[in-house]
Every structure is written in C-alpha cells, then in structure tokens.
C-alpha cells in the first residue's frame, strides 16, 4: 500500500510540474521574458510580430530583412531558423552583439525581439610612422572612410594591404597595429590609429645558384633584373631590395632565357630565401637545365588566308634551328609584323594560333601550327567616352576606326596616336576597349578619354637697361571661328570653343623702347572634311635706340672721374638707358603670312606638305645694328627693306606622344625662296651705288635669298614599360644662299648658341638656333652672322611623372654644332661640343618649361677661355 501511495504522489507531482511549465510558456505576464531554451523540446510557431532595438541609423524593415525572418512565417523553436538569423547578422559584419528572444508566446504565435548592438563608426583616421606621400597612397588603397563602420574584417584587410604595400617597397619586416580609441564627444564613434613600424629595408646579401652549366652565375644574376646582391659594383644602379613578387618574376625570367636558348625542360628544382641578418637575406636556387632541342618539322593546319610557304617565311624559323620559344612567341603575336597582327589587320579578330609539339624525338621537335581563322569582323559601333572639350565630330574625324570598316589593329593604333597628337586628352590614359561579338561577327570599340586643359598662358617680366620688359601670350587650342558670331554656342569664358582650332595672341613691351604684337590662327581641318590645314598670321614690332647723348655723357663722366683720380679710364658706360629715349632711331617690322597644308598618302600618310606665302617689311631709321655693308663703304641704317617669300615644307611625324615620345621620328625639309630680282635686273651689283648712298641702299629694297633647312629627330624606348628611359637623337643643318654674291641677304641669317629662345634682343633679323653650353649668339657675334649651321645631339630622357596635370622628365645630353659666315666654309666635322643635364616640366596652362646645365668644351671666336659652365632656362618645346 505504501509503495502504491508513493507512486501515485510522484505521478501527481510530475503532472503538476509539466502543467506549470506549459502555463509559463504560453501565458507569461508583462515584465516576464520567455527565453528560447535550446535544450528543450522543439515546437512550431507562427511569427506574430518582430521588434528590433539597439540600432538608430537603419529602418526596422531593413534590419529585419537581414535576418531572413518575416511576420506570418512558421518557424521551429528552438531550431535552425533562429540560428540562421543570428549567423546572417554576424556575417553582415556591422554588429558587435546579437540576441533573439521571445517577448511572449500566445498559443502557437510567437513575438520575437531582436536586440542588436551596432559597430562604431570612424570619426577620423590617423597614420603614425609614415611620410605624407605614403599616407596618401595607403588612404587610396585601404578604403577606410570617415563615417563608415569599422569591422574586424576591415581591420584585418587593412593590415594585409599595408604589409603588402611595404613588402613591395622592400620593407619585408614591417609591423602594423591598428587601435580603436573611443570618441568621447560622439556616441558609437571611434578614432582609428594606424601604427606602422616599417623597420629597415630588406636587401639581398648573397645569391647562390647550383646546377647551372650552360649559363654562368654571372649571366644568371644579370638576367634577374629586380633581385640583386648589394655591395657589388655591377649593381650600382640596380635595386638591391628583396621583394618576393619581383623575385618570382626574376625566376621566370631565368626559365624564359633557357627556353630562348632551346632548353625547353629547364626548371628550378628548389629555391629558398633565408635571413642572413635583420636587414638582408640569402637567396638559393638549384637549376636543372635539361637538354637542348632543335626544330625538325613545321606544319600548318587550318590556314586558308595565307599559304603555308608565306607563313613559314613570316615565322622566320626553319628546320635545324634552335627551338627558341621566345622567338616563336614574338613571331606569332608580339612583333609589329607578327603573324597574328597580319591577320588582325585584315579583320580576323577571332584569329587564334596554337603551336603544338606533336612529336619529340631525341633532341628534335615537330611543331604543328594550328590556326583558327574565323570570319572577318567589321566594326559595328564606335563610342567616345570622357570627351567634354571638343565637338564629337572633331574627335571622330581623327579616328581610323569607323563603323562598317573591317577591324584593323594597325588602324586602332594609328587612331590612338592621332587622338594623342591632338593635345586635348591625356595620352597616358587613352584606352581603346575592343569588344568582339562572336554571335554576329562584329566588333564594338569604346574609346575611353580623359580630357585635359590645353590652352596656355605665358606671362613673364624682366629687367633690362631700358626698364621692365613684360610679355603676355594667350594660346587657345580649342577655338571655334564658326561660333564666333553665334550666340550661346559652346562659349567658355569669352571665346567660343569646340572645333580644335588654334588662336594665339601675344604682346611684349617695355613701353617706349620696345613693342611687339602678333596674332595667328590655324585650322587643322579647313572646311571640316579633309585634313587640310589653313593658317594666317600677322605681327608688328617697333624698337628704338638710345640717344647719342647717353654715350657722350657716360664717356665724359668716366673721363672726368679718371682725371680726378677716381678709378681708371676704361671708356665704359654705366648709366641707365631709361632716360635717354630717342624716337628718331628705330626699326619697325611688319609681317603677314598665309599658309596651307595637306596630309599626303604617299609614301605614307604620316607625311605633310605645306606652303606659306609670307611678306615682311623692315623700316630702318638711323638704325646701326644690322651691319648691312653697302658698296660705298657705309653701313645701311636708313631705308625700307621688303621680303616676299614662298616657304615649302615636307615633314613627317610618327611619334606616339607629343609631350614625352617613346618611339617614332620627326623630320622636316624646308625651302624658303624669294624672287631672284638680281637675275632679272641689268644692274652690276658689284659697283652699283658706290658714289650714291640712296642707290646703294636701294639694292636691299627687295631682299632675295634661298634658304634650305633639314631637321630630324628619332626616339627609341630602351624598355617596354610606361616609365622607361628614351634615347632621342637630333640632326639638323641650314644654309642661307644667294642669287648674287654681291647682294647677300642681311636678314634670315642664323643666330646660334645658348637656349634657342628668341626675344627682346638684336637678333630680330635672324633665326635662333640653340647650342647649350655656350652663351646666346656666341657662335654668331654681331658682324659675323651665320649663313650656314649644323647641330647634332643625343639625349637620354627618363620620366619622373606622367600625369594629366603635370609631366616631368629628367635628361642628360651631348651636343655639337657650329655656324659659318661663308657657306663655302661649311664643315660638319668642325664642331663646338658640350654636355649637360636638365629637367623639363609640362603644365597644361603654361606649356613646357625647363632648366639645363651644360658645359662647353671648346673655345670660340679666338677666345683663350673655354665656354665652360652655363645655365639655360627653357620655355616652350623645341622641334
């Protein structure tokens, strides 16, 4: 009986406990919370409501959507639905704490409460241990932005990026620590402190190579361009820091070199990098060179456009040759006249060539050249993006890729060059995006352009003996003459723009003594249909001399000082010209020219033929600086001289970039000729005007001459990368001839020496020729004007910065040149030599500027002193 009663009491207690638990779960009162017990029995509920707390910056529906839960959804509690919702919040990365509980459960309905804690936002980011330039580079890479939320993943990613950034610069042991500091002034915000200890750069102490017999250690180390031992004289100008990524590239270069020599099986069996000390590492590699292979048979499969014999000729590899895989790849796709490019230039954009080694017998290899030609593709759409300066038709007329034409890689590259030569877009960022469409056999070409300012403003001032000399020059390279008289037609400022025409307005003066004004206009596509240029220009200048009272006063003052015992008598002048203006001594010059040019198609379309008709008038009034010797023994100083000339120029320009050319060439051959007045006249100019100044001066009423010039430049890139050194070579010469030896032209002579810049000086009647290392005009002093000259030179250029806003490059140069008064004494082997270094800076609104230091190695004009050290300031780009 006792056992029976005890069993009944235990059963009643269990029933009471389960009933009480069920009541608590289903009928909890406000203030009580029903937690989800994951060790309890699962039960299915319908979500009656979802409440979200703890987040202020997001709407509730956004936060609920992240969970994947929704009102009306049936879920199992406990179960995977709640677990999955929590995981989704954690994966989102924006929350530091997540809780999901049930506010109440009524029957089969559950009221969920999601409690979130938001990760803090960034108030500011502080970098410690790095320079300003490094900080700017890191900010661009990290993606840490003020106001964004900071997450553990973001911090880990930032650490990896920073370590990789400094590893690429040789700081292999750099340490990074990112600390969050609470912002006490703003809730849920932190300061991010990025602490960087770069340590010392890790360099290469020793490179050890085993297993090599064909190539010596020395040759293999020279093949490795970016991994070099420190402390070796041969590596003086090479990087010595160890960068793992560059080391992997250098290992591939070694294999490529073996493949080039026919060792197709060459491999690096093992390599290691071990620390030598805190600042250096040792590099070890073991090479298996393998056997040398030769070509035995080459067969072509799939070719229909070109015959196999022609393809063999283009491949330039034959039976018995060393199996040179580098040459094979170059002839298939890399060279300018590669087989692949020949197909691409005929529209076969889907062309593919796969060299397959079908048989290897001993040291011999049989190649099967498998070709898939595909159909010829025509151009469907050509789109231009990023152009906000020119009318679109102005850009499109320069393109050689037009809708409906067959695709041509050569035309694509030529279009790139023509756009770069316009000067309105950054040549470093012109990106043609070629998109073939296999389904319809067409190609779309999207040109990505980055506009840049190309107008130039030059403002300069200097001090001379006649006072301040100021110059203002405005060059508008996107002028539109057609819109000049139309209102609201693409005006920017006070001038119409959009047609790519050039308008230049220039003025230089110091008031009374010197004034010079010029205006020019050039349209590269006159009429808009063909690349025929039209130009017109005019100029006027006036220059006055100082009164003879200045020289007399200076002479007598110096003489009286000498008599009084002050100083010595040297006959020099020391007073300022400014107060001795003499309007009765002057030279005025006026000129106008009209030009026309045409782009030729033969020998190729890089050639241009241009013609210019020019008229100039020189008005002399008691002017004594021209040294025009008349037959009566006097110098001509009063009278008018006229020059009517026809200028013909044949030029070719194939350079890839107008600012920093890497390849291509420029050359120009020109002839300027006047009517041969003396041949039509019956006068004897040997004796004409001996007894009469007026008759003698009339000899030069109409100037006559024929002037021949040749200029050439070549550009050769030493490496196939964007920032590569470039060698520029220069050759030029000029001859000013005459129709009558007694009537040589006093104008159009050559003024040689110095920086090559013309300006406010007495060389207005001459063409300025630069020769650095010598003073301006040093090779053609007054009275020894140049009637012939030659100039040779070479420059090694290296780009320091090539950006849209600024381009900078450094240069070193060798130059030689000379000028002669008598053409008969022209001798290209008797030259004045110089060498030096310099820098060029191109700013869009100013143009090219630079400074050169040069040393002249020779004596000039009978001097006992060498020219020596000279500094030259350069403004403008010289042809």
Secondary structure, 3 states (H helix, E strand, C coil): CHHHHHHHHHHHHHHHHHHHHHHHHHCCCCCCCECCCCCCCCEEEEEEEEEEECCCCCCHHHHHHHHCCCCCCEEEECCHHHHHHHHHHHHHCCEEEEEEEEEEEECCEEEEEEEEEECCEEEEEEEECCCHHHHHHHHHHHCCCCCCECCHHHHHHHHHHHHHHHHCCCCCCCEEEEEEEECCCCCCEEEEEEEEECCCCCEEEEEEEECCCCCCHHHHHHHCCCCCECCCHHHCCCCCECCHHHHHHHHHHHHHHHHHCCCCCCEEEEEEEEECCCCEEEEEEEEECCCCCEEEEEEEECCCCCCHHHHHHHHCCCCCCECCHHHHHHHHHHCCCCHHHHHHCCCCCCCEEEEEEEEEECCEEEEEEEEECCCCCEEEEEEEECCCCCCHHHHHCCCCCCCCCECCHHHHHHHHHHHHHHCCECHHHCEEEEEEECCCCEEEEEEECCECCCCEEEEEEEEECCEEEEEEEEEEEEECHHHCCCCCCCEECCEEECCCEEEEEEEEECCCCEEEEEEEEEECCCCCCCCEEEEEEEEEEEEEEECHHHHHHHHHHHHHHHHCCCCCCCCCCCCCHHHCEEEEEEEEEEEEEEEEEEECCCCCCCEEEEEEEEEEEEEEECCCCCCCECCCCCECCCEEEEEEEEEEEEEEECCCCCCCCCCEEEEEEEEEEECCHHHHCCCCCCCCCCCCHHHHHHCCCECCCEEEEEEEEEEEECCCCCCCCEEEEEEEEEEEECCCCCCCCCCCEEEECECCCCCCCCCCCEEEECECCCCCCCCCCCCCCECEEEEEEEEEEEEEEECCCEEEEEEEEEEEEEEECCHHHCCCCCCEEEEEEEEEEEECCCEEEEEEEEEEEEECCCCCCEEEEEEEEEECCCC
